[in-house]
């Protein structure tokens, strides 16, 4: 888990290690995105992973869920990863509407990549 908040537009990396030889590792984290606006609006999501270690080295899963419960992230874990879009619509400090997205996938080196982004929401008739 990052020791300090992640600055806007920046990224962080951390590693999970397990001393149970051959037993693998699993877990989840809950994240809180705090918007830079006077209302103090937030969005919560959870990430989760499962890697079965030496016993079943090819079995690995990761997932994201719109939740403040780390277990929801672990429960969403699949071998393919997944993506979510926030159910709520948010507004930035300029008044532009958007939704959050979060996704997880495995890259060519086997590293798990979690990504959080935004997508604009346009209102019909405007």
C-alpha positions, 0 to 999 in steps of 0.5 A, spaced: 500 500 500 502 506 498 505 510 504 503 517 502 497 519 497 498 519 490 498 526 487 494 527 481 496 525 474 502 520 478 502 513 479 505 508 484 507 501 484 508 496 490 509 489 491 506 483 494 510 478 497 509 471 501 513 467 505 509 461 504 513 457 500 509 454 494 502 457 497 501 463 493 498 469 495 491 473 495 488 479 497 485 486 496 485 493 497 480 499 497 481 505 494 478 512 495 479 517 489 478 524 492 475 530 487 478 536 487 472 540 488 468 544 494 463 538 495 469 533 497 466 528 492 469 521 492 469 515 489 471 508 492 473 502 488 477 495 490 482 491 487 484 484 488 488 478 486 490 471 486 496 468 485 497 460 487 504 460 487 509 454 486 503 449 487 499 452 481 504 457 478 499 458 471 493 460 476 493 468 477 487 472 477 485 479 478 479 484 479 476 491 480 469 492 483 466 499 485 466 498 492 469 500 499 470 493 501 477 490 499 474 483 499 469 485 493 476 486 489 478 479 491 471 476 489 471 480 482 478 477 480 478 473 474 484 470 469 482 475 464 482 481 469 476 486 468 474 493 467 468 497 471 465 504 470 462 508 475 455 508 476 455 515 478 456 521 474 461 526 477 463 533 475 470 536 475 472 543 477 470 546 470 463 543 470 465 537 465 461 531 467 465 524 467 465 517 469 471 513 472 473 507 469 478 502 473 481 496 469 486 490 470 490 486 466 496 482 465 502 485 461 506 481 456 511 480 462 506 477 467 505 484 471 498 485 473 496 492 471 491 496 474 489 503 471 484 508 473 481 513 468 475 518 466 471 518 460 467 524 459 459 524 459 455 528 454 448 530 455 444 530 449 441 536 447 447 540 449 
